[in-house]
Amino acid sequence: MVDILFELAVTGESPDNGAWLDPLEIDLLLESTRRQIETHIHNRLDGIACDIHGETPRVIVRGGYDLATEELNVGYDVQACCNLMIMKSAALLGR
Ligand SMILES: [Zn+2]
């Protein structure tokens, strides 16, 4: 099974006129985002292993919610036993 690591954080400064979301709503947003991404990655990569080394990939999900721009940005970083497996996993994950 694919190994997933999350590095999601809240960044930036809240605008003076007040944030669009309060901290609890941001927590809920991050939590639901986390679950969606987790499901997506498991659906795409579970059962996938390197043809050469037999290793399963690891995906690091980096990003977070920016208070200043009120945007959620998340990116994937795929780690695996070799470049071939990294390319294969990234292709399966899609963009
Ligand atoms: Zn490999």
Backbone and ligand atoms as CSV (ligand in chain L), in Angstrom:
chain,resi,resn,atom,element,x,y,z
A,1,MET,N,N,0.844,-1.194,0.000
A,1,MET,CA,C,0.000,0.000,0.000
A,1,MET,C,C,0.881,1.245,0.000
A,2,VAL,N,N,0.395,2.224,-0.717
A,2,VAL,CA,C,1.154,3.466,-0.820
A,2,VAL,C,C,1.250,4.173,0.543
A,3,ASP,N,N,2.387,4.767,0.781
A,3,ASP,CA,C,2.656,5.477,2.021
A,3,ASP,C,C,2.389,6.972,1.778
A,4,ILE,N,N,1.581,7.580,2.618
A,4,ILE,CA,C,1.249,8.997,2.404
A,4,ILE,C,C,1.631,9.827,3.622
A,5,LEU,N,N,2.298,10.935,3.366
A,5,LEU,CA,C,2.718,11.840,4.432
A,5,LEU,C,C,2.139,13.221,4.146
A,6,PHE,N,N,1.524,13.827,5.134
A,6,PHE,CA,C,0.939,15.152,4.914
A,6,PHE,C,C,1.742,16.239,5.596
A,7,GLU,N,N,2.014,17.294,4.837
A,7,GLU,CA,C,2.630,18.477,5.416
A,7,GLU,C,C,1.773,19.666,5.013
A,8,LEU,N,N,0.624,19.785,5.646
A,8,LEU,CA,C,-0.285,20.884,5.342
A,8,LEU,C,C,-0.234,21.897,6.479
A,9,ALA,N,N,-0.195,23.159,6.127
A,9,ALA,CA,C,-0.100,24.190,7.149
A,9,ALA,C,C,-0.902,25.419,6.753
A,10,VAL,N,N,-1.182,26.218,7.733
A,10,VAL,CA,C,-1.823,27.503,7.471
A,10,VAL,C,C,-0.722,28.555,7.464
A,11,THR,N,N,-0.661,29.322,6.386
A,11,THR,CA,C,0.412,30.310,6.257
A,11,THR,C,C,-0.172,31.703,6.012
A,12,GLY,N,N,0.710,32.684,6.033
A,12,GLY,CA,C,0.317,34.051,5.699
A,12,GLY,C,C,-0.355,34.778,6.843
A,13,GLU,N,N,-0.580,36.052,6.605
A,13,GLU,CA,C,-1.210,36.911,7.606
A,13,GLU,C,C,-2.663,37.144,7.221
A,14,SER,N,N,-3.498,37.125,8.224
A,14,SER,CA,C,-4.905,37.426,8.000
A,14,SER,C,C,-5.050,38.888,7.574
A,15,PRO,N,N,-5.891,39.184,6.597
A,15,PRO,CA,C,-6.084,40.593,6.231
A,15,PRO,C,C,-6.743,41.376,7.369
A,16,ASP,N,N,-6.476,42.702,7.404
A,16,ASP,CA,C,-6.981,43.541,8.495
A,16,ASP,C,C,-8.505,43.558,8.575
A,17,ASN,N,N,-9.124,43.447,7.441
A,17,ASN,CA,C,-10.594,43.498,7.423
A,17,ASN,C,C,-11.249,42.173,7.830
A,18,GLY,N,N,-10.421,41.258,8.338
A,18,GLY,CA,C,-10.986,40.004,8.833
A,18,GLY,C,C,-10.887,38.900,7.807
A,19,ALA,N,N,-10.564,37.686,8.292
A,19,ALA,CA,C,-10.415,36.551,7.387
A,19,ALA,C,C,-11.775,36.074,6.897
A,20,TRP,N,N,-11.744,35.511,5.724
A,20,TRP,CA,C,-12.956,34.978,5.124
A,20,TRP,C,C,-13.449,33.749,5.897
A,21,LEU,N,N,-12.495,32.935,6.326
A,21,LEU,CA,C,-12.821,31.744,7.107
A,21,LEU,C,C,-12.258,31.893,8.512
A,22,ASP,N,N,-12.979,31.419,9.505
A,22,ASP,CA,C,-12.413,31.449,10.847
A,22,ASP,C,C,-11.554,30.187,11.045
A,23,PRO,N,N,-10.722,30.177,12.107
A,23,PRO,CA,C,-9.760,29.061,12.279
A,23,PRO,C,C,-10.415,27.682,12.260
A,24,LEU,N,N,-11.601,27.568,12.812
A,24,LEU,CA,C,-12.285,26.273,12.838
A,24,LEU,C,C,-12.665,25.843,11.418
A,25,GLU,N,N,-13.133,26.799,10.623
A,25,GLU,CA,C,-13.498,26.494,9.238
A,25,GLU,C,C,-12.270,26.102,8.417
A,26,ILE,N,N,-11.149,26.768,8.698
A,26,ILE,CA,C,-9.905,26.424,8.003
A,26,ILE,C,C,-9.471,25.004,8.366
A,27,ASP,N,N,-9.595,24.657,9.656
A,27,ASP,CA,C,-9.283,23.295,10.100
A,27,ASP,C,C,-10.136,22.270,9.371
A,28,LEU,N,N,-11.425,22.559,9.257
A,28,LEU,CA,C,-12.340,21.645,8.578
A,28,LEU,C,C,-11.988,21.527,7.099
A,29,LEU,N,N,-11.632,22.655,6.505
A,29,LEU,CA,C,-11.244,22.673,5.093
A,29,LEU,C,C,-10.004,21.816,4.865
A,30,LEU,N,N,-9.006,21.995,5.731
A,30,LEU,CA,C,-7.769,21.213,5.605
A,30,LEU,C,C,-8.044,19.729,5.824
A,31,GLU,N,N,-8.893,19.428,6.795
A,31,GLU,CA,C,-9.206,18.040,7.115
A,31,GLU,C,C,-9.937,17.365,5.949
A,32,SER,N,N,-10.899,18.052,5.359
A,32,SER,CA,C,-11.629,17.436,4.244
A,32,SER,C,C,-10.736,17.339,3.013
A,33,THR,N,N,-9.860,18.317,2.827
A,33,THR,CA,C,-8.900,18.262,1.723
A,33,THR,C,C,-7.979,17.054,1.891
A,34,ARG,N,N,-7.512,16.860,3.123
A,34,ARG,CA,C,-6.629,15.759,3.462
A,34,ARG,C,C,-7.290,14.413,3.121
A,35,ARG,N,N,-8.556,14.280,3.513
A,35,ARG,CA,C,-9.276,13.027,3.255
A,35,ARG,C,C,-9.469,12.785,1.766
A,36,GLN,N,N,-9.811,13.849,1.028
A,36,GLN,CA,C,-10.006,13.727,-0.425
A,36,GLN,C,C,-8.722,13.288,-1.113
A,37,ILE,N,N,-7.615,13.934,-0.734
A,37,ILE,CA,C,-6.329,13.619,-1.351
A,37,ILE,C,C,-5.912,12.189,-1.016
A,38,GLU,N,N,-6.123,11.805,0.244
A,38,GLU,CA,C,-5.772,10.471,0.703
A,38,GLU,C,C,-6.512,9.411,-0.121
A,39,THR,N,N,-7.811,9.609,-0.304
A,39,THR,CA,C,-8.629,8.682,-1.094
A,39,THR,C,C,-8.127,8.626,-2.534
A,40,HIS,N,N,-7.872,9.804,-3.098
A,40,HIS,CA,C,-7.373,9.892,-4.475
A,40,HIS,C,C,-6.069,9.106,-4.649
A,41,ILE,N,N,-5.127,9.314,-3.731
A,41,ILE,CA,C,-3.823,8.655,-3.841
A,41,ILE,C,C,-3.968,7.142,-3.654
A,42,HIS,N,N,-4.775,6.729,-2.670
A,42,HIS,CA,C,-4.979,5.287,-2.473
A,42,HIS,C,C,-5.623,4.656,-3.697
A,43,ASN,N,N,-6.616,5.348,-4.273
A,43,ASN,CA,C,-7.285,4.813,-5.468
A,43,ASN,C,C,-6.318,4.629,-6.628
A,44,ARG,N,N,-5.407,5.570,-6.770
A,44,ARG,CA,C,-4.500,5.535,-7.909
A,44,ARG,C,C,-3.290,4.625,-7.704
A,45,LEU,N,N,-2.778,4.574,-6.474
A,45,LEU,CA,C,-1.467,3.940,-6.273
A,45,LEU,C,C,-1.458,2.665,-5.433
A,46,ASP,N,N,-2.579,2.334,-4.778
A,46,ASP,CA,C,-2.574,1.094,-4.003
A,46,ASP,C,C,-2.401,-0.095,-4.938
A,47,GLY,N,N,-1.559,-1.025,-4.547
A,47,GLY,CA,C,-1.330,-2.210,-5.371
A,47,GLY,C,C,-0.271,-2.001,-6.445
A,48,ILE,N,N,0.266,-0.772,-6.519
A,48,ILE,CA,C,1.304,-0.480,-7.502
A,48,ILE,C,C,2.670,-0.671,-6.850
A,49,ALA,N,N,3.519,-1.415,-7.513
A,49,ALA,CA,C,4.875,-1.588,-7.013
A,49,ALA,C,C,5.845,-1.546,-8.189
A,50,CYS,N,N,7.082,-1.236,-7.874
A,50,CYS,CA,C,8.104,-1.143,-8.919
A,50,CYS,C,C,8.332,-2.518,-9.565
A,51,ASP,N,N,8.388,-2.530,-10.892
A,51,ASP,CA,C,8.617,-3.782,-11.624
A,51,ASP,C,C,10.003,-4.352,-11.335
A,52,ILE,N,N,10.941,-3.464,-11.087
A,52,ILE,CA,C,12.327,-3.898,-10.893
A,52,ILE,C,C,12.639,-4.209,-9.429
A,53,HIS,N,N,12.242,-3.294,-8.537
A,53,HIS,CA,C,12.620,-3.435,-7.132
A,53,HIS,C,C,11.511,-3.959,-6.220
A,54,GLY,N,N,10.280,-3.963,-6.711
A,54,GLY,CA,C,9.162,-4.452,-5.905
A,54,GLY,C,C,8.757,-3.529,-4.771
A,55,GLU,N,N,9.281,-2.302,-4.774
A,55,GLU,CA,C,8.986,-1.345,-3.702
A,55,GLU,C,C,7.716,-0.543,-4.025
A,56,THR,N,N,7.010,-0.145,-2.950
A,56,THR,CA,C,5.841,0.715,-3.152
A,56,THR,C,C,6.259,2.177,-3.004
A,57,PRO,N,N,5.533,3.073,-3.666
A,57,PRO,CA,C,5.919,4.489,-3.588
A,57,PRO,C,C,5.475,5.162,-2.296
A,58,ARG,N,N,6.010,6.344,-2.064
A,58,ARG,CA,C,5.594,7.178,-0.941
A,58,ARG,C,C,5.258,8.550,-1.520
A,59,VAL,N,N,4.157,9.108,-1.055
A,59,VAL,CA,C,3.756,10.413,-1.557
A,59,VAL,C,C,3.736,11.411,-0.409
A,60,ILE,N,N,4.428,12.514,-0.599
A,60,ILE,CA,C,4.397,13.582,0.391
A,60,ILE,C,C,3.503,14.688,-0.167
A,61,VAL,N,N,2.482,15.038,0.597
A,61,VAL,CA,C,1.543,16.065,0.166
A,61,VAL,C,C,1.895,17.343,0.908
A,62,ARG,N,N,2.329,18.343,0.145
A,62,ARG,CA,C,2.777,19.589,0.751
A,62,ARG,C,C,1.872,20.732,0.336
A,63,GLY,N,N,1.686,21.661,1.246
A,63,GLY,CA,C,0.920,22.839,0.891
A,63,GLY,C,C,0.117,23.331,2.070
A,64,GLY,N,N,-0.914,24.079,1.782
A,64,GLY,CA,C,-1.740,24.576,2.856
A,64,GLY,C,C,-2.621,25.720,2.434
A,65,TYR,N,N,-3.159,26.329,3.438
A,65,TYR,CA,C,-4.090,27.422,3.224
A,65,TYR,C,C,-3.386,28.739,3.528
A,66,ASP,N,N,-3.442,29.644,2.567
A,66,ASP,CA,C,-2.808,30.943,2.748
A,66,ASP,C,C,-3.850,31.972,3.181
A,67,LEU,N,N,-3.651,32.508,4.370
A,67,LEU,CA,C,-4.619,33.458,4.918
A,67,LEU,C,C,-4.676,34.754,4.118
A,68,ALA,N,N,-3.529,35.166,3.581
A,68,ALA,CA,C,-3.460,36.434,2.852
A,68,ALA,C,C,-4.221,36.361,1.524
A,69,THR,N,N,-4.040,35.253,0.800
A,69,THR,CA,C,-4.693,35.130,-0.515
A,69,THR,C,C,-5.986,34.318,-0.422
A,70,GLU,N,N,-6.221,33.698,0.755
A,70,GLU,CA,C,-7.378,32.832,0.960
A,70,GLU,C,C,-7.444,31.726,-0.083
A,71,GLU,N,N,-6.281,31.170,-0.375
A,71,GLU,CA,C,-6.207,30.084,-1.346
A,71,GLU,C,C,-5.620,28.837,-0.728
A,72,LEU,N,N,-6.107,27.717,-1.221
A,72,LEU,CA,C,-5.601,26.424,-0.790
A,72,LEU,C,C,-4.716,25.886,-1.910
A,73,ASN,N,N,-3.448,25.684,-1.601
A,73,ASN,CA,C,-2.514,25.165,-2.594
A,73,ASN,C,C,-1.891,23.876,-2.101
A,74,VAL,N,N,-2.019,22.835,-2.896
A,74,VAL,CA,C,-1.484,21.544,-2.497
A,74,VAL,C,C,-0.724,20.925,-3.666
A,75,GLY,N,N,0.448,20.379,-3.351
A,75,GLY,CA,C,1.239,19.716,-4.383
A,75,GLY,C,C,1.718,18.363,-3.902
A,76,TYR,N,N,2.039,17.497,-4.845
A,76,TYR,CA,C,2.536,16.168,-4.502
A,76,TYR,C,C,4.023,16.086,-4.730
A,77,ASP,N,N,4.667,15.333,-3.859
A,77,ASP,CA,C,6.069,15.022,-4.047
A,77,ASP,C,C,6.176,13.497,-3.932
A,78,VAL,N,N,6.544,12.854,-5.026
A,78,VAL,CA,C,6.586,11.395,-5.038
A,78,VAL,C,C,8.003,10.908,-4.787
A,79,GLN,N,N,8.135,9.974,-3.849
A,79,GLN,CA,C,9.426,9.348,-3.595
A,79,GLN,C,C,9.289,7.859,-3.890
A,80,ALA,N,N,10.328,7.292,-4.470
A,80,ALA,CA,C,10.299,5.863,-4.767
A,80,ALA,C,C,11.716,5.338,-4.901
A,81,CYS,N,N,11.814,4.030,-5.142
A,81,CYS,CA,C,13.107,3.367,-5.191
A,81,CYS,C,C,13.963,3.809,-6.376
A,82,CYS,N,N,13.320,4.245,-7.464
A,82,CYS,CA,C,14.088,4.664,-8.628
A,82,CYS,C,C,13.288,5.667,-9.461
A,83,ASN,N,N,13.968,6.319,-10.394
A,83,ASN,CA,C,13.326,7.355,-11.211
A,83,ASN,C,C,12.161,6.818,-12.031
A,84,LEU,N,N,12.308,5.605,-12.495
A,84,LEU,CA,C,11.256,4.989,-13.290
A,84,LEU,C,C,9.957,4.896,-12.482
A,85,MET,N,N,10.100,4.477,-11.224
A,85,MET,CA,C,8.941,4.329,-10.347
A,85,MET,C,C,8.362,5.691,-9.979
A,86,ILE,N,N,9.206,6.676,-9.810
A,86,ILE,CA,C,8.732,8.036,-9.519
A,86,ILE,C,C,7.894,8.547,-10.693
A,87,MET,N,N,8.394,8.321,-11.915
A,87,MET,CA,C,7.673,8.767,-13.102
A,87,MET,C,C,6.349,8.025,-13.253
A,88,LYS,N,N,6.396,6.739,-13.013
A,88,LYS,CA,C,5.180,5.924,-13.133
A,88,LYS,C,C,4.125,6.382,-12.118
A,89,SER,N,N,4.554,6.589,-10.867
A,89,SER,CA,C,3.628,7.007,-9.811
A,89,SER,C,C,3.050,8.392,-10.101
A,90,ALA,N,N,3.911,9.315,-10.522
A,90,ALA,CA,C,3.461,10.673,-10.812
A,90,ALA,C,C,2.456,10.673,-11.955
A,91,ALA,N,N,2.706,9.834,-12.956
A,91,ALA,CA,C,1.791,9.735,-14.090
A,91,ALA,C,C,0.434,9.186,-13.646
A,92,LEU,N,N,0.466,8.199,-12.754
A,92,LEU,CA,C,-0.780,7.608,-12.261
A,92,LEU,C,C,-1.573,8.600,-11.405
A,93,LEU,N,N,-0.862,9.411,-10.657
A,93,LEU,CA,C,-1.519,10.392,-9.805
A,93,LEU,C,C,-2.185,11.484,-10.627
A,94,GLY,N,N,-1.571,11.775,-11.760
A,94,GLY,CA,C,-2.084,12.853,-12.607
A,94,GLY,C,C,-1.743,14.204,-12.022
A,95,ARG,N,N,-2.146,15.220,-12.699
A,95,ARG,CA,C,-1.835,16.569,-12.237
A,95,ARG,C,C,-3.090,17.341,-11.965
L,1,ZN,ZN,ZN,12.456,0.718,-8.533
